[in-house]
Amino acid sequence: MGILSSLKREQKEAVGLLQVGTFLEYFDLMLYVHMAIILNELFFPKTDPHTAALLSAFAFCSTYVLRPFGALIFGYIGDNIGRKATVIITTMLMSLSCIVMANMPTYAQIGITASWAVTLCRVIQGLSSMGEIVAAEIYLTETVKPPAQYPAVGLMSCSSAFGTMVALGVAMIVFSLNIEWRLAFWFGASIAMVGTIARIRLRETPEFLQSKRLLNKNTSARLLQNQNFNAERSKTSTAFFLIYCAWPVCFYFVYVHCGNILKFNFNYSAQDIIQQNFYVSMVQTIGYLLFAFLSYYIHPLKILKYKLMAIFPMLLICPYLFSIINTGTQLFFIQSFLIFFAMTAAPAMPIFIARFPVFKRFTYTSFIYALTRASMYVLTSFGLVYLTESLGHWGLWLILIPCALSFWWGIKHFETLENIPKDNAESFLTGREASQPF
């Protein structure tokens, strides 16, 4: 991307290595998600459609429910040891979990033990992906300055979307050519190991090292950081939480809920669903690339507002559209529109990250990230099963509309903060800025 040409060689290398690592992490993470149609049948007992939907939700949510605990672990490592250590450890964990899953016996072979074992692997994958994406975004936020900072960090979301797309492509090939599914996980484990080795070349971020030096000169800085959040900081954390809540809803709705509609309403096969989701993921990747590019020229918070203004009317009429469509192709256009304008934190993540002090930054951002994934994926996956059963497609409103309104409030809060100039480097160390409350 030409807009990154002003970066130094080390900065470009960091962007490249982190992009590759994020791609590998999300390829491995999403490989199971998009092959779940067949893998859930191998690792979980066969049941009626309602129970199958609940088991599918359980398998999906298992990746996210323990993420807050992982956030505390990786947050400690990232804030006390360094950002580099975290991105290496998380990639290694993803590789090991893929190796285990590639050799996992099925439910027919060992019974319920297979269900618990694959769930544990999914938990480990969820923990590692959580630490990886946050570490990569923080690393680049602390390494690159605006305006190049916005597309540089935005490329991490592009890489995660591209990893999702390639995972779908591999799943599609496995189904269409009847290839042994375990080979896909061996492939994922191999490339994750390559990513781990490549990331050893990274250096610690300048801002983290500078803050360490300041801390050595000012021992009271750590005590200042350990103070409880005041009212304004709590409000900012809440705004960050609400913005982060939106993407899990969009992702599950577009890929999983619509996938179930394709399966049960339009009688799509597993291969057909994966193929359609693959095309949807292409739209998602293009959208991330476009908005990352635009963030160099347009303030990222404005981009989030424009996306919300585009998607909100569609959310209002979605229940009606679902009641009148009669082909999977029509559903594809709805999926594509929703994923292109999905409510995400990208490309504004550097703005949110910079609002937290350096030695608390990883802990708070990763914990909020993990908490939103754990809570919203559980709420959305199980909630949509029961809401749509009792209220039909109109039950979607009870999740989608509050999520959109909360996203809007979060954006408005950070817009207010962005109007206040930031202070010097030491303010990031203490978490206090002379001209702003957070």
C-alpha positions in Angstrom: 0.0 0.0 0.0 1.6 3.2 -1.2 0.4 5.2 1.8 2.8 3.2 3.9 5.8 4.2 1.8 6.9 6.8 4.3 7.5 4.2 7.0 11.1 3.2 7.9 12.4 -0.2 6.9 11.9 -1.7 10.4 8.4 -0.4 10.6 7.5 -1.9 7.2 9.1 -5.2 8.3 7.0 -5.2 11.5 3.8 -4.5 9.5 4.6 -7.4 7.2 5.5 -9.9 9.9 2.4 -9.0 12.0 0.2 -9.2 8.9 1.5 -12.7 8.1 1.1 -13.8 11.8 -2.5 -12.5 12.0 -3.4 -14.2 8.8 -2.1 -17.5 10.1 -3.8 -17.1 13.4 -7.2 -16.5 11.9 -6.8 -19.1 9.2 -6.3 -21.7 12.0 -9.1 -20.2 14.2 -11.7 -20.0 11.5 -10.8 -23.4 9.8 -12.9 -25.2 12.4 -15.7 -22.6 12.4 -16.3 -22.9 8.7 -15.9 -26.7 8.7 -18.1 -27.1 11.7 -21.0 -28.3 9.6 -19.1 -31.6 9.1 -16.8 -31.6 12.1 -19.6 -31.1 14.6 -21.1 -34.3 13.3 -17.8 -36.1 13.8 -17.1 -34.9 17.3 -20.6 -34.5 18.8 -23.5 -36.9 19.0 -26.2 -36.7 16.3 -29.5 -35.1 17.4 -32.6 -33.3 16.1 -32.2 -29.9 14.3 -33.0 -27.9 17.5 -30.5 -29.7 19.6 -28.0 -29.6 16.7 -28.3 -25.8 16.6 -27.6 -25.6 20.3 -24.6 -28.0 20.0 -23.3 -25.8 17.2 -23.7 -22.7 19.3 -21.9 -24.5 22.2 -19.0 -25.6 19.9 -18.8 -22.0 18.6 -18.9 -20.3 22.0 -16.3 -22.6 23.5 -13.7 -20.6 21.6 -14.6 -17.4 23.4 -16.1 -18.0 26.9 -12.7 -18.3 28.6 -11.0 -15.5 26.8 -11.3 -13.0 29.7 -9.0 -15.3 31.7 -6.6 -15.5 28.8 -6.7 -11.7 28.5 -5.5 -11.4 32.1 -2.6 -13.8 31.5 -1.5 -12.3 28.2 -2.2 -8.8 29.5 0.3 -9.4 32.3 2.8 -10.7 29.8 2.3 -7.9 27.4 2.4 -5.1 30.0 5.2 -6.4 32.1 7.5 -8.5 29.8 6.7 -6.9 26.4 4.5 -7.0 23.3 7.0 -9.1 21.3 6.8 -12.1 23.7 3.0 -12.2 23.5 2.8 -12.4 19.7 5.3 -15.3 19.7 3.6 -17.2 22.5 0.1 -16.9 21.0 1.2 -18.1 17.5 2.9 -21.1 19.1 -0.2 -22.1 21.1 -2.3 -21.9 17.9 0.1 -24.3 16.1 0.0 -26.8 19.0 -3.8 -26.9 19.1 -4.0 -27.5 15.4 -1.6 -30.5 15.7 -3.8 -32.0 18.4 -7.0 -31.5 16.4 -5.3 -33.0 13.3 -4.9 -36.3 15.3 -8.1 -36.2 17.3 -10.2 -39.4 17.4 -13.9 -38.9 16.5 -17.0 -39.3 18.6 -17.6 -42.8 17.0 -14.2 -43.9 18.3 -14.0 -42.5 21.9 -17.4 -41.1 22.6 -18.0 -38.0 24.6 -14.3 -37.6 25.3 -13.9 -36.4 21.7 -16.4 -33.7 22.3 -14.6 -32.4 25.4 -11.2 -32.7 23.8 -12.1 -30.7 20.7 -13.8 -28.1 22.9 -10.6 -27.7 24.9 -8.6 -27.2 21.7 -11.1 -24.6 20.6 -10.7 -22.8 23.9 -6.9 -22.7 23.4 -7.3 -21.4 19.9 -9.6 -18.7 21.1 -7.2 -17.6 23.8 -4.2 -17.5 21.4 -6.1 -15.6 18.7 -7.3 -13.1 21.3 -3.8 -12.3 22.5 -2.4 -12.2 19.0 -4.7 -9.7 17.3 -4.6 -7.3 20.3 -0.8 -7.6 20.6 -0.4 -6.9 16.9 -2.6 -3.8 17.0 -0.9 -2.4 20.1 2.5 -3.2 18.6 1.8 -1.1 15.5 0.0 1.6 17.4 3.1 2.1 19.5 5.5 1.8 16.5 3.8 3.9 13.8 2.5 7.5 14.0 -0.7 8.9 12.5 -1.8 9.1 9.8 0.1 6.1 8.5 -0.8 4.4 11.8 -4.4 4.0 10.9 -4.0 1.9 7.7 -1.0 0.1 9.3 -3.2 -1.1 12.2 -6.2 -1.5 9.9 -4.2 -4.0 7.8 -4.4 -6.4 10.8 -8.1 -6.6 10.4 -7.6 -7.2 6.6 -5.2 -10.0 7.5 -7.7 -11.6 9.8 -10.4 -11.3 7.2 -8.1 -12.8 4.6 -7.3 -15.7 7.0 -11.0 -16.3 7.3 -11.4 -16.3 3.5 -8.5 -18.7 2.9 -9.9 -21.0 5.7 -13.2 -21.0 3.8 -11.4 -21.7 0.6 -9.5 -24.6 2.1 -12.7 -26.0 3.6 -14.4 -25.7 0.2 -11.6 -27.6 -1.5 -11.7 -30.3 1.2 -15.4 -30.8 0.6 -15.4 -30.6 -3.2 -12.4 -32.9 -3.7 -13.3 -35.2 -0.8 -9.9 -34.6 0.8 -9.1 -35.9 4.3 -10.1 -33.0 6.6 -7.2 -33.6 8.9 -4.7 -32.4 6.2 -6.2 -28.9 6.5 -5.3 -28.8 10.2 -1.8 -30.1 9.5 -1.4 -27.3 6.9 -2.6 -24.8 9.5 -0.2 -26.1 12.1 2.7 -25.9 9.7 2.1 -22.3 8.7 1.6 -21.3 12.3 5.0 -22.6 13.2 6.5 -20.6 10.3 4.8 -17.5 11.7 6.2 -18.2 15.1 9.8 -18.4 13.8 9.4 -15.3 11.6 8.1 -13.2 14.5 11.3 -13.7 16.5 12.8 -11.0 14.3 10.5 -8.4 15.8 11.9 -5.8 18.2 10.1 -4.4 21.2 8.0 -1.3 20.5 9.7 2.1 21.0 6.9 3.5 23.1 7.0 0.5 25.5 10.8 0.8 25.9 10.6 4.5 26.4 8.0 4.1 29.1 10.2 1.5 30.8 13.0 4.1 30.9 10.6 6.7 32.3 9.4 4.3 34.9 13.0 3.7 36.1 13.4 7.4 36.5 10.0 7.9 38.2 9.1 5.1 40.5 5.8 6.7 41.5 4.5 6.3 37.9 3.5 2.7 38.6 1.6 3.7 41.7 -0.3 6.3 39.6 -1.2 3.7 37.1 -2.6 1.3 39.7 -5.2 3.9 40.8 -8.8 3.0 40.1 -10.4 4.4 37.0 -12.1 7.7 37.6 -15.5 8.4 36.2 -14.2 9.5 32.8 -12.0 6.5 32.4 -14.9 4.2 33.3 -17.0 5.9 30.7 -14.2 5.5 28.1 -13.9 1.8 28.9 -17.6 1.4 28.6 -17.6 3.1 25.2 -14.8 0.9 24.0 -16.7 -2.2 25.3 -19.9 -1.2 23.4 -18.0 -0.6 20.2 -16.3 -4.0 20.5 -19.6 -5.7 21.1 -20.9 -5.0 17.6 -18.5 -7.2 15.6 -19.4 -10.6 17.2 -23.1 -9.9 16.5 -22.4 -9.1 12.9 -20.0 -12.1 12.3 -22.3 -14.7 13.9 -25.4 -13.2 12.2 -23.8 -13.2 8.7 -21.9 -16.4 8.7 -23.5 -18.8 11.2 -27.2 -17.7 11.5 -27.5 -17.1 7.7 -25.7 -20.4 7.2 -28.4 -22.2 9.2 -31.0 -20.4 7.0 -29.3 -21.8 3.9 -29.2 -25.2 5.4 -32.8 -25.5 6.8 -34.8 -23.2 4.6 -33.1 -23.6 1.2 -31.7 -27.1 1.7 -28.1 -26.1 1.0 -25.5 -28.8 1.4 -22.4 -28.2 3.6 -20.3 -27.6 0.5 -22.8 -25.1 -0.8 -22.9 -23.2 2.5 -19.1 -23.0 2.6 -18.9 -21.9 -1.0 -21.4 -19.0 -0.4 -19.7 -18.0 2.9 -16.4 -18.0 0.9 -17.8 -15.4 -1.5 -19.1 -13.4 1.5 -15.6 -13.4 3.1 -14.2 -12.0 -0.2 -16.6 -9.1 0.2 -15.5 -8.7 3.9 -11.8 -8.6 2.9 -12.4 -6.0 0.2 -14.3 -3.9 2.7 -11.5 -4.0 5.3 -8.9 -3.1 2.6 -11.0 -0.2 1.3 -11.7 1.3 4.8 -8.0 0.8 5.8 -6.9 2.7 2.7 -9.5 5.5 3.3 -8.4 5.9 7.0 -5.2 7.7 5.7 -7.4 10.4 4.3 -10.6 10.3 6.4 -10.6 10.3 10.1 -11.3 6.7 11.2 -14.2 7.7 13.6 -15.9 9.3 10.6 -15.6 6.1 8.7 -17.2 4.2 11.5 -20.1 6.6 11.5 -20.6 6.4 7.8 -20.6 2.6 8.0 -23.2 2.7 10.7 -25.4 5.1 8.8 -25.3 2.6 5.8 -26.0 -0.6 7.8 -28.7 0.6 10.2 -31.5 0.9 7.7 -30.7 -2.7 6.5 -30.8 -3.9 10.1 -34.3 -2.4 10.4 -35.7 -4.2 7.3 -33.7 -7.4 7.6 -36.6 -9.3 9.3 -39.0 -8.3 6.5 -36.4 -9.3 3.8 -35.9 -12.7 5.4 -39.6 -13.3 5.3 -39.9 -12.7 1.5 -36.6 -14.0 0.0 -36.9 -17.4 -1.6 -33.3 -18.1 -2.9 -29.9 -18.4 -1.4 -28.6 -15.9 -4.0 -30.9 -13.2 -2.5 -29.6 -14.0 1.0 -26.0 -13.7 -0.4 -26.6 -10.1 -1.3 -28.0 -9.4 2.2 -25.0 -11.1 3.7 -22.6 -9.2 1.5 -24.1 -5.8 2.4 -24.1 -6.5 6.1 -20.5 -7.8 6.2 -19.2 -4.9 4.0 -20.6 -2.2 6.3 -20.3 -4.4 9.5 -19.9 -2.5 12.8 -16.3 -3.0 13.6 -13.6 -1.2 15.6 -11.4 -1.1 12.5 -9.8 1.1 11.3 -10.1 3.2 14.5 -8.4 0.8 16.8 -5.3 3.1 17.3 -7.5 5.8 18.6 -9.1 3.5 21.2 -5.8 1.9 22.2 -4.0 5.2 22.7 -6.6 6.2 25.4 -5.1 3.6 27.8 -1.8 4.1 29.7 1.1 2.0 28.4 1.6 -0.3 31.3 -2.2 -1.0 31.5 -2.9 -0.9 27.8 -2.6 -4.6 27.0 -4.5 -5.7 30.0 -7.4 -3.4 29.6 -7.8 -3.6 25.8 -7.4 -7.4 25.7 -9.7 -7.9 28.6 -12.4 -5.7 27.1 -11.9 -7.5 23.7 -12.2 -10.9 25.3 -15.2 -9.9 27.5 -17.1 -8.7 24.4 -16.4 -11.8 22.5 -17.4 -14.1 25.3 -20.6 -12.3 26.2 -21.8 -11.4 22.8 -21.1 -14.7 21.1 -23.0 -16.5 23.8 -25.8 -14.0 23.8 -26.1 -13.9 20.0 -25.6 -17.7 19.3 -28.0 -18.9 21.9 -30.3 -15.9 21.8 -31.0 -16.1 18.1 -32.0 -19.8 18.4 -34.7 -18.9 20.9 -35.7 -15.4 19.7 -36.3 -16.5 16.1 -38.2 -19.6 17.3 -40.6 -17.5 19.4 -40.8 -14.3 17.4 -39.7 -15.3 14.0 -37.3 -13.1 12.1 -38.5 -10.1 14.0 -36.7 -11.5 17.0 -33.4 -10.3 15.4 -34.3 -6.7 16.3 -33.9 -7.5 20.0 -30.2 -8.1 19.4 -29.3 -6.1 16.3 -30.9 -2.7 17.1 -29.6 -2.3 20.7 -26.1 -3.3 19.4 -26.2 -0.6 16.7 -27.4 2.1 19.1 -24.7 1.2 21.6 -22.1 1.3 18.8 -23.2 4.9 17.9 -22.9 6.0 21.6 -19.4 4.7 21.8 -18.3 6.5 18.6 -19.7 9.8 19.9 -17.8 9.4 23.1 -14.5 9.0 21.4 -15.3 11.8 19.0 -15.5 14.0 22.0 -12.2 12.8 23.3 -10.5 13.3 19.9 -11.3 17.0 20.0 -8.9 17.4 23.0 -5.2 17.4 22.2 -2.9 14.8 23.7 0.1 15.5 25.9 3.7 14.3 25.9 5.1 10.7 26.2 5.1 10.7 30.0 1.4 11.2 30.0 1.0 7.8 28.4 3.1 6.3 31.2 1.0 7.7 34.0 -2.3 7.6 32.1 -2.9 11.3 32.8 -2.9 14.0 30.2 -2.7 17.7 31.1 -5.5 18.8 28.8 -7.8 15.8 29.0 -9.3 13.6 31.7 -8.2 10.3 30.3 
